[in-house]
């Protein structure tokens, strides 16, 4: 009972850490488009320079994350999740402080440079480590629901962050509050979040003379610290399970489409419907509320009766429809209507992470989640090469034909490829955790 209380408390503090951290980062999303365009193209509703700079930042961030995510995941397997959470959470705070001080052109470029550098280490790392922490502390049968709850917590922070932005009087106050809250999240994590139960779980798993829970790369699980993974290790992990390989393909193409959506949507809405900070916030609040309902209510219920593979396919097909509706929107109400499809589109992320976590043993959760996050980062390298030129071209006066949302159609097509691959996944029995489940019988 004491162990269960400790584990439940750990998950509670993890969820609070994720909520506060994401709250700070989501607050600035509706405001950053206006800040960027005011610094780069004052008084204009369309700015190709802002689109290209966003794409360049995304590509550089992706290249850094592609290298760093497997390393961070592996180091967290060796040194603990809490230790590895500290660095990215601290670094993420620094760019916010710059825009909290000033949004003038020179300060914007300082923010841009520092944000690009820190994102090479930080982008996706908190999410990756949070998934690994949950996998450490939740038994296999309940893991999909737990990942859904984690995503639901992120959606809650998304809603409250954007709601705060909606009612704050200026961009200056948005960044000042965001910087302060980001600092609070680091302090809270260091004080209250206990280290993951991973070490004890590994000892329990390795205590059997011949464990069925072999590592997919090293074939013998021990609690000895291992060297940092090489590219060969990541390739070996992808080859270790056909289901894992299929999940990796789905992760790449779904991320490619979603990144195309996120990089183009705000500039598209600014150019076509003259959206500002408040309307961006309204749209994101709708998305967030849909995500909360989906992940906190619907997904835990569906996970009991529908396999994760089917939930993944449902999420991807609705994500495709949701992006396509944005692309053909002829009025602002269509944009808001399309956002409601997020209620089913968000199924994809948690179900994919759950499928991946079940293909590896307890000593490799960080490495597996880091590998998938690294592939998503690779998608963020490819995405701006495709979508930034398309967005800039079709929002300009030199477009070959009139279709401002053409880049969004291409993003929907990428998600459709992920959907086609997802329906081919036939997951084998998960890697059993033997005594690990008995050690951490936590209910999310």
C-alpha positions as a printed Julia matrix, in Angstrom:
444×3 Matrix{Float64}:
   0.0     0.0     0.0
   2.86    2.37    0.86
   4.52    1.66   -2.51
   1.28    2.3    -4.35
   0.84    5.61   -2.51
   4.35    6.68   -3.41
   3.87    5.8    -7.06
   0.47    7.53   -7.21
   1.99   10.62   -5.6
   4.82   10.54   -8.15
   2.39   10.46  -11.06
   0.36   13.27   -9.5
   3.43   15.47   -9.2
   4.48   14.54  -12.74
   1.08   15.58  -14.08
   1.3    18.88  -12.18
   4.83   19.5   -13.49
   3.7    18.84  -17.07
   0.64   21.06  -16.59
   2.56   24.07  -15.23
   5.42   23.72  -17.73
   3.1    23.42  -20.73
   0.89   26.22  -19.39
   3.84   28.6   -19.62
   4.82   27.49  -23.12
   1.3    27.38  -24.56
   0.57   30.9   -23.32
   2.92   32.42  -25.89
   1.64   30.5   -28.93
  -1.25   32.85  -29.82
   0.94   35.91  -29.27
   4.15   34.9   -31.06
   2.7    35.29  -34.57
   1.73   38.92  -33.9
   5.09   39.6   -32.22
   7.01   38.06  -35.12
   5.12   39.99  -37.78
   5.33   43.24  -35.83
   9.1    42.84  -35.59
   9.68   41.67  -39.16
   6.84   43.13  -41.26
   5.14   45.93  -39.32
   1.59   46.71  -40.4
   1.25   43.77  -42.83
  -1.02   40.71  -42.76
   1.29   38.53  -44.87
   5.02   38.13  -44.23
   7.1    35.62  -46.18
  10.17   36.41  -44.07
   8.38   35.35  -40.89
   7.24   32.11  -42.55
  10.75   31.25  -43.77
  12.38   32.13  -40.44
   9.88   29.89  -38.65
  10.71   27.08  -41.08
  14.46   27.52  -40.62
  14.06   27.46  -36.84
  11.94   24.32  -37.08
  14.5    22.56  -39.28
  17.47   23.43  -37.06
  15.49   22.39  -33.98
  14.64   19.1   -35.66
  18.28   18.37  -36.48
  19.28   18.97  -32.88
  16.39   16.96  -31.47
  17.11   14.07  -33.84
  20.49   13.68  -32.15
  19.52   14.67  -28.61
  16.27   12.79  -28.01
  17.74    9.25  -28.12
  20.62   10.48  -25.95
  18.32   12.08  -23.39
  16.08    9.01  -23.35
  19.06    6.7   -22.82
  20.62    8.92  -20.14
  17.29    8.96  -18.32
  17.35    5.15  -18.32
  20.77    5.34  -16.66
  20.6     8.41  -14.41
  16.89    8.89  -13.76
  13.98   10.8   -15.3
  14.01   13.68  -12.79
  17.66   14.52  -13.34
  17.2    14.69  -17.1
  14.03   16.78  -16.83
  15.88   19.61  -15.1
  18.05   20.82  -18.0
  15.37   21.22  -20.72
  12.94   22.85  -18.31
  15.57   25.4   -17.28
  16.7    26.16  -20.82
  13.13   26.63  -22.06
  12.68   29.52  -19.63
  15.51   31.65  -21.04
  14.0    32.76  -24.4
  10.75   33.72  -22.66
  12.67   36.1   -20.4
  14.0    38.01  -23.44
  10.56   38.76  -24.9
   9.24   39.45  -21.41
  11.74   42.32  -21.32
  11.17   43.71  -24.85
   9.57   42.77  -28.19
  11.58   45.2   -30.31
  13.29   43.95  -33.45
  16.75   43.43  -31.93
  15.34   41.64  -28.92
  13.2    39.51  -31.2
  16.29   38.32  -33.07
  18.03   37.58  -29.78
  14.98   35.55  -28.76
  14.97   33.8   -32.13
  18.63   32.77  -31.86
  18.39   31.59  -28.25
  15.08   29.82  -28.84
  16.59   27.94  -31.78
  19.62   26.83  -29.76
  17.68   25.77  -26.67
  15.0    23.99  -28.69
  17.69   21.73  -30.17
  17.94   20.21  -26.68
  14.52   20.96  -25.21
  11.97   20.4   -27.98
  10.01   17.27  -27.14
  12.31   16.18  -24.32
   9.87   16.91  -21.49
   7.14   14.96  -23.29
   9.54   12.1   -24.02
  10.68   11.84  -20.39
   7.12   12.18  -19.09
   6.03    9.21  -21.22
   8.97    7.19  -19.94
   8.1     8.13  -16.34
   4.51    6.98  -16.82
   5.69    3.73  -18.42
   7.91    3.11  -15.39
   5.03    3.46  -12.96
   1.96    2.04  -14.7
   1.28   -1.6   -15.48
   0.8    -2.7   -19.11
  -3.02   -3.12  -19.12
  -3.55    0.46  -17.92
  -0.77    2.17  -19.82
  -2.86    3.41  -22.78
  -5.28    5.1   -20.39
  -2.38    6.62  -18.44
  -0.84    8.04  -21.61
  -4.26    9.42  -22.52
  -4.51   11.13  -19.13
  -1.02   12.6   -19.6
  -2.09   14.01  -22.98
  -5.31   15.24  -21.37
  -3.25   17.13  -18.78
  -1.35   18.74  -21.67
  -4.67   19.69  -23.26
  -5.81   21.24  -19.97
  -2.66   23.35  -19.86
  -3.26   24.24  -23.52
  -6.76   25.52  -22.71
  -5.82   27.45  -19.59
  -2.68   28.86  -21.2
  -4.6    30.17  -24.19
  -7.45   31.37  -21.97
  -4.95   33.39  -19.96
  -3.56   34.89  -23.15
  -7.07   35.77  -24.26
  -7.61   37.98  -21.22
  -4.14   39.39  -20.65
  -4.02   42.97  -21.93
  -0.86   42.88  -24.06
   1.86   40.68  -25.56
   4.28   42.07  -22.97
   2.19   40.75  -20.09
   1.81   37.39  -21.85
   5.56   36.8   -21.99
   6.14   38.15  -18.48
   3.61   35.78  -16.96
   4.86   32.88  -19.1
   8.47   33.39  -17.97
   7.42   33.51  -14.31
   5.27   30.37  -14.58
   8.07   28.49  -16.4
  10.4    29.24  -13.5
   7.77   28.01  -11.04
   7.48   24.72  -12.96
  11.22   24.04  -12.55
  11.13   24.78   -8.83
   8.04   22.63   -8.33
   9.58   19.7   -10.2
  12.83   19.83   -8.23
  11.05   20.0    -4.86
   8.08   17.69   -5.24
   8.63   15.19   -8.07
  10.13   11.92   -6.75
  12.55    9.99   -8.89
  10.91    7.33  -11.04
  10.58    3.75   -9.79
  12.57    2.64  -12.84
  15.63    1.49  -10.86
  13.61   -0.79   -8.61
  11.63   -2.06  -11.58
  14.82   -2.97  -13.4
  16.13   -4.85  -10.37
  12.85   -6.76  -10.13
  12.94   -7.59  -13.82
  16.56   -8.72  -13.82
  16.23  -10.88  -10.69
  14.85  -13.81  -12.67
  17.44  -16.26  -13.84
  16.05  -16.27  -17.38
  13.81  -13.29  -17.79
  11.3   -13.1   -20.61
  11.7    -9.36  -20.49
  14.91   -9.19  -22.5
  16.12   -5.88  -23.88
  15.54   -5.64  -27.61
  19.0    -4.26  -28.28
  21.24   -5.84  -25.67
  19.38   -9.11  -25.08
  20.24   -9.08  -21.4
  18.75   -6.58  -19.01
  20.9    -5.43  -16.14
  20.83   -2.36  -14.02
  24.36   -1.45  -15.04
  24.72    1.88  -16.75
  25.19    1.64  -20.47
  27.0     3.9   -22.88
  25.17    6.47  -24.93
  23.34    4.95  -27.92
  24.83    5.12  -31.37
  22.95    5.41  -34.65
  23.43    1.65  -34.99
  21.61    1.15  -31.67
  18.63    3.17  -32.87
  18.52    1.21  -36.13
  18.73   -2.05  -34.18
  15.84   -0.92  -32.02
  13.76   -0.17  -35.12
  14.59   -3.6   -36.54
  13.9    -5.43  -33.3
  10.15   -5.49  -33.81
   8.06   -5.14  -36.97
   5.37   -3.45  -34.89
   7.92   -0.96  -33.61
   9.03   -0.24  -37.19
   5.43    0.33  -38.3
   4.83    2.62  -35.34
   7.95    4.57  -36.31
   6.63    5.09  -39.85
   3.28    6.26  -38.46
   5.07    8.62  -36.06
   7.1    10.17  -38.87
   4.26   10.83  -41.31
   1.74   11.94  -38.67
   4.33   14.35  -37.24
   5.16   15.58  -40.74
   1.51   16.43  -41.34
   0.94   17.99  -37.93
   4.08   20.09  -38.16
   2.97   21.25  -41.61
  -0.35   22.25  -40.08
   1.19   24.13  -37.17
   3.78   25.94  -39.28
   1.22   27.15  -41.83
  -2.09   27.53  -39.99
  -1.54   30.74  -38.03
  -0.03   32.59  -41.0
  -2.83   31.24  -43.22
  -5.52   32.47  -40.81
  -3.76   35.81  -40.42
  -3.64   36.33  -44.18
  -7.1    34.99  -45.08
  -9.29   35.9   -42.11
  -7.15   38.57  -40.37
  -7.0    36.64  -37.1
  -5.21   38.3   -34.2
  -3.96   37.16  -30.79
  -7.46   36.87  -29.3
  -8.93   34.88  -32.19
  -5.92   32.56  -32.23
  -6.5    32.01  -28.52
 -10.22   31.28  -29.09
  -9.38   28.68  -31.73
  -6.78   27.02  -29.53
  -9.15   26.94  -26.57
 -11.66   25.01  -28.69
  -8.89   22.61  -29.69
  -7.82   22.21  -26.09
 -11.31   21.61  -24.7
 -11.89   18.97  -27.38
  -8.59   17.36  -26.36
  -9.54   17.32  -22.68
 -12.9    15.66  -23.35
 -11.23   13.15  -25.64
  -8.26   12.17  -23.51
  -9.7    12.44  -20.03
 -13.11   10.9   -20.77
 -13.42    9.14  -24.13
 -10.03    7.49  -24.47
  -9.99    5.72  -21.06
 -13.43    4.31  -21.9
 -12.53    3.25  -25.43
  -9.22    1.72  -24.32
 -11.18   -0.9   -22.38
 -13.11   -2.15  -25.4
 -11.07   -1.21  -28.49
  -7.47   -2.13  -29.26
  -4.85    0.61  -29.35
  -4.25   -0.06  -33.04
  -7.88    0.8   -33.86
  -7.82    3.88  -31.62
  -4.68    5.01  -33.45
  -6.38    4.61  -36.85
  -9.48    6.51  -35.66
  -7.33    9.37  -34.42
  -5.37    9.64  -37.67
  -8.35    9.61  -40.02
 -10.11   12.34  -38.02
  -6.88   14.33  -37.9
  -6.74   14.13  -41.69
 -10.32   15.41  -42.01
  -9.67   18.14  -39.45
  -6.65   19.48  -41.4
  -8.48   19.25  -44.74
 -11.38   21.33  -43.42
  -8.95   24.08  -42.42
  -7.55   24.1   -45.95
 -10.9    24.65  -47.67
 -12.42   27.02  -45.08
 -14.45   29.72  -46.83
 -15.49   31.5   -43.66
 -14.15   31.89  -40.12
 -16.93   29.71  -38.68
 -15.62   26.77  -40.75
 -12.26   27.18  -39.01
 -13.91   26.89  -35.6
 -15.99   23.93  -36.76
 -12.88   22.15  -38.02
 -11.27   22.6   -34.6
 -13.98   20.45  -32.99
 -12.67   17.4   -34.88
  -9.73   17.53  -32.48
 -11.94   15.59  -30.06
 -11.09   12.4   -31.99
  -7.9    13.47  -33.75
  -5.91   13.56  -30.5
  -6.35    9.81  -29.99
  -3.34    9.17  -32.21
  -0.53   10.39  -29.94
  -1.26    8.48  -26.7
  -2.2     5.26  -28.5
   1.01    5.33  -30.57
   3.14    5.88  -27.46
   1.39    3.03  -25.69
   2.0     0.65  -28.6
   5.68    1.58  -28.59
   6.08    1.21  -24.82
   4.75   -2.35  -24.97
   7.38   -3.45  -27.47
  10.32   -2.94  -25.1
  11.29   -3.95  -21.59
  11.47   -1.73  -18.48
  15.15   -0.88  -18.99
  14.55    0.63  -22.42
  11.45    2.8   -22.01
  13.47    6.01  -22.21
  15.43    4.77  -25.23
  12.26    3.68  -27.08
  10.39    6.92  -26.4
  13.51    8.88  -27.32
  13.79    6.99  -30.61
  10.19    7.83  -31.55
  10.64   11.45  -30.47
  13.82   11.57  -32.56
  11.9    10.4   -35.63
   9.32   13.1   -34.97
  12.23   15.53  -34.84
  13.43   14.26  -38.21
   9.95   15.08  -39.53
  10.46   18.62  -38.23
  13.58   18.86  -40.43
  11.72   17.71  -43.54
   8.51   19.66  -42.82
   9.81   23.23  -43.35
  11.56   22.18  -46.54
   8.14   21.27  -47.92
   5.6    23.47  -46.17
   7.37   26.81  -45.65
   7.88   27.43  -49.41
   4.36   26.17  -50.17
   2.79   28.38  -47.53
   4.75   31.47  -48.59
   4.0    30.82  -52.29
   0.26   30.2   -52.01
  -0.3    33.13  -49.63
   1.51   35.49  -52.0
   0.32   37.19  -55.18
   2.55   34.89  -57.26
   0.71   31.65  -56.53
   0.32   29.4   -59.64
  -3.38   29.06  -58.81
  -5.67   30.47  -56.13
  -5.7    28.03  -53.24
  -4.34   29.65  -50.03
  -4.8    26.42  -48.07
  -2.85   24.22  -50.51
  -0.02   23.57  -48.03
  -2.61   22.33  -45.53
  -3.97   19.87  -48.11
  -0.43   18.5   -48.45
  -0.24   18.18  -44.66
  -3.52   16.24  -44.66
  -2.07   13.92  -47.32
   0.93   13.14  -45.07
  -1.43   12.22  -42.23
  -3.38   10.02  -44.65
  -0.18    8.06  -45.37
   0.22    7.55  -41.61
  -3.38    6.33  -41.41
  -2.84    3.79  -44.2
   0.22    2.45  -42.39
  -1.62    2.34  -39.06
  -4.35    0.02  -40.35
  -1.61   -2.47  -41.25
  -0.33   -2.7   -37.67
  -1.05   -6.06  -36.13
   0.61   -5.78  -32.77
   1.95   -9.03  -31.29
   1.64   -9.75  -27.6
   3.37   -7.08  -25.6
   6.72   -7.72  -23.99
   5.65   -9.1   -20.59
   6.86   -7.3   -17.52
   6.77  -10.28  -15.17
   7.29   -8.97  -11.68
   7.35   -5.35  -12.7
   3.56   -5.15  -12.91
   3.26   -6.51   -9.4
   5.73   -3.91   -8.2
   3.88   -0.94   -9.67
   0.15   -1.69   -9.7
  -0.76    1.94  -10.12
  -4.1     3.06  -11.4
  -3.88    6.29  -13.36
